[in-house]
């Protein structure tokens, strides 16, 4: 059975390794990135001139884009392509619930299937093909697209309504931000009373305080002072702002999220391009 041709729009920190894993799984890739496609596409991929040009050559388009506005702009360009071949769009960006719902509705009117399927696991997970994929759509569509999704990560069917994948992703990233801030505060306290940083992390990872920050971010990026998780303050601020917006729309409790989002914004305002792991020295120095 001939595999679908995959168009990939947005070949950056996450889109690059995801498209490479798809290529390594023997999918033909047609790529486009506004920042310079030829330098970014996987080896052997077809270089497209525009998003519309991708739509004329691919069966499925995957998008890994900066935000919901760009997702909707690119979606409109695909819809407006007269001789398009594409019948399915899978958005792996973190674009927000509202953007996913709007893009899905626009595509439905144009007989294109649109599925939000944001991912989590960072650049290391994208390279290793271990990222989680939070797919929202009918079960039949999920099973049809499972081979494509499994080529670059671990897919979960989180719901059948547009935007539910985005909801899952932004609540995940809110919890990730919460653990990063709370763990940094706790460890800074520990160091202030003379506890050894490595010892604190080792004990936490054997105890009930264990979380992603203690398990990965501190051992791999903060203790060695490499600060290289590959996710910036700017990107995480965008995600947790999307969470607050969606939470307000839903009318659910938001006391903790208000404090976390406002606290993280002080770090973001100080250095938006900083790796998120640099929040620890920021907190330790009393700047939060």
Residue pairs with C-beta under 8 A, 6 or more apart in sequence:
3 26
3 27
3 28
4 27
4 58
4 59
4 60
4 148
5 27
5 28
5 29
5 30
5 57
5 58
5 59
5 60
5 85
6 19
6 22
6 27
6 28
6 29
6 30
6 58
6 59
6 60
6 61
6 62
6 148
7 29
7 30
7 31
7 32
7 48
7 54
7 55
7 57
7 58
7 60
7 61
7 62
7 86
8 15
8 18
8 19
8 22
8 29
8 30
8 31
8 32
8 41
8 45
8 54
8 61
8 62
8 63
8 64
9 15
9 31
9 32
9 33
9 51
9 54
9 61
9 62
9 63
9 64
9 65
9 74
10 33
10 63
10 64
10 65
10 66
10 93
11 19
11 31
11 32
11 33
11 37
11 40
11 41
11 64
12 33
12 35
12 40
12 64
13 123
13 126
13 230
14 64
14 92
14 119
14 123
14 126
15 33
15 40
15 62
15 64
15 92
16 40
16 126
17 123
17 126
17 127
17 152
18 62
18 64
18 92
18 119
18 126
18 131
18 152
18 153
19 29
19 31
19 41
19 42
19 45
19 62
20 42
21 126
21 129
21 151
21 152
22 29
22 42
22 62
22 148
22 151
22 152
23 29
23 42
23 43
23 44
23 45
24 42
24 151
25 151
25 152
27 148
27 151
28 45
28 46
29 41
29 42
29 44
29 45
29 46
30 45
30 46
30 48
30 54
30 57
30 58
31 37
31 40
31 41
31 42
31 45
31 46
31 47
31 48
31 54
32 47
32 48
32 49
32 50
32 51
32 53
32 54
33 40
33 41
37 47
37 48
38 47
41 47
46 57
48 54
48 57
50 77
51 74
51 77
51 78
52 77
52 78
52 80
52 81
52 84
54 61
54 78
54 86
55 61
55 77
55 78
55 81
55 84
55 85
55 86
56 81
56 83
56 84
56 85
57 85
58 85
58 86
59 85
59 86
59 87
59 88
60 86
60 87
60 88
60 89
60 90
60 145
60 148
61 78
61 86
61 88
61 89
61 90
62 89
62 90
62 91
62 92
63 71
63 74
63 75
63 89
63 90
63 91
63 92
63 93
64 92
64 93
65 71
65 74
65 91
65 93
65 95
66 93
67 93
67 94
67 95
67 96
67 99
67 238
68 93
68 95
68 96
68 98
68 99
68 100
68 242
69 99
70 93
71 91
71 93
71 95
71 99
71 100
71 103
72 99
72 102
72 103
72 106
75 89
75 103
75 106
75 107
75 114
76 106
78 84
78 86
78 89
78 112
79 106
79 107
79 110
79 112
86 112
87 111
87 112
87 113
88 112
88 113
88 114
88 115
88 145
89 103
89 107
89 112
89 113
89 114
89 115
90 115
90 117
90 145
90 148
90 149
91 100
91 103
91 114
91 115
91 116
91 117
91 118
92 117
92 118
92 119
92 133
93 118
94 118
94 166
94 169
94 170
94 173
94 235
94 238
94 239
94 242
95 103
95 116
95 118
95 166
96 166
96 170
96 242
96 245
96 246
97 163
97 166
97 167
97 170
97 242
97 246
97 249
98 163
98 245
98 246
98 249
99 166
100 114
100 116
100 136
100 162
100 163
100 165
100 166
101 162
101 163
103 114
103 116
103 162
104 114
104 115
104 116
104 162
104 163
105 162
106 114
107 113
107 114
108 114
113 137
113 141
114 162
115 135
115 136
115 137
115 141
115 145
115 162
115 165
116 135
116 136
116 162
116 163
116 164
116 165
116 166
117 133
117 134
117 135
117 136
117 137
117 149
117 155
117 165
118 133
118 134
118 165
118 166
118 168
118 169
119 125
119 126
119 131
119 132
119 133
119 134
119 153
119 169
120 131
120 132
120 134
120 169
120 172
120 173
121 130
121 131
121 132
121 153
122 131
122 229
122 230
122 231
123 229
123 230
123 231
124 229
124 230
125 131
125 132
125 153
126 152
126 153
129 151
129 152
129 153
130 153
130 154
131 152
131 153
131 154
132 153
132 154
132 155
132 156
133 149
133 152
133 153
133 154
133 155
133 156
134 156
134 158
134 165
134 168
134 169
134 172
135 142
135 145
135 149
135 155
135 156
135 157
135 158
135 165
136 157
136 158
136 159
136 160
136 161
136 162
136 163
136 164
136 165
136 166
136 168
137 157
137 160
137 162
138 160
139 157
139 160
142 155
142 157
146 155
149 155
156 168
158 164
158 165
158 168
159 165
159 167
159 168
166 242
166 246
167 246
169 239
170 239
170 240
170 242
170 243
170 246
171 243
173 236
173 239
173 240
173 243
174 239
174 240
174 243
174 257
174 260
176 212
176 236
177 236
177 239
177 240
177 260
177 264
177 276
178 256
178 260
179 211
179 212
179 213
180 213
180 217
180 276
180 277
180 279
181 260
181 263
181 264
181 279
181 283
181 288
183 204
183 209
183 211
183 213
183 214
183 218
184 213
184 279
184 280
184 283
184 284
185 283
185 288
186 209
187 197
187 200
187 201
187 218
187 280
188 280
188 283
188 284
190 197
190 200
191 197
191 200
191 284
197 218
197 223
198 223
201 214
201 218
201 219
201 223
204 210
204 214
205 214
205 215
216 229
217 229
217 276
217 277
218 280
220 226
220 229
221 227
221 228
221 229
221 275
221 277
222 277
222 280
227 274
227 275
227 277
227 278
228 275
228 277
229 275
229 276
229 277
230 275
231 275
231 276
232 272
232 273
232 274
232 275
232 276
233 264
233 267
233 268
233 271
233 272
233 273
233 274
233 275
233 276
233 278
233 279
234 268
234 272
234 273
236 264
236 268
236 276
237 264
237 265
237 268
237 272
240 257
240 260
240 261
240 264
241 261
243 257
243 261
244 254
244 257
244 258
244 261
247 254
247 257
248 254
263 288
264 279
266 287
266 288
267 274
267 278
267 279
267 282
267 287
267 288
270 282
270 287
271 278
271 282
279 288
282 288
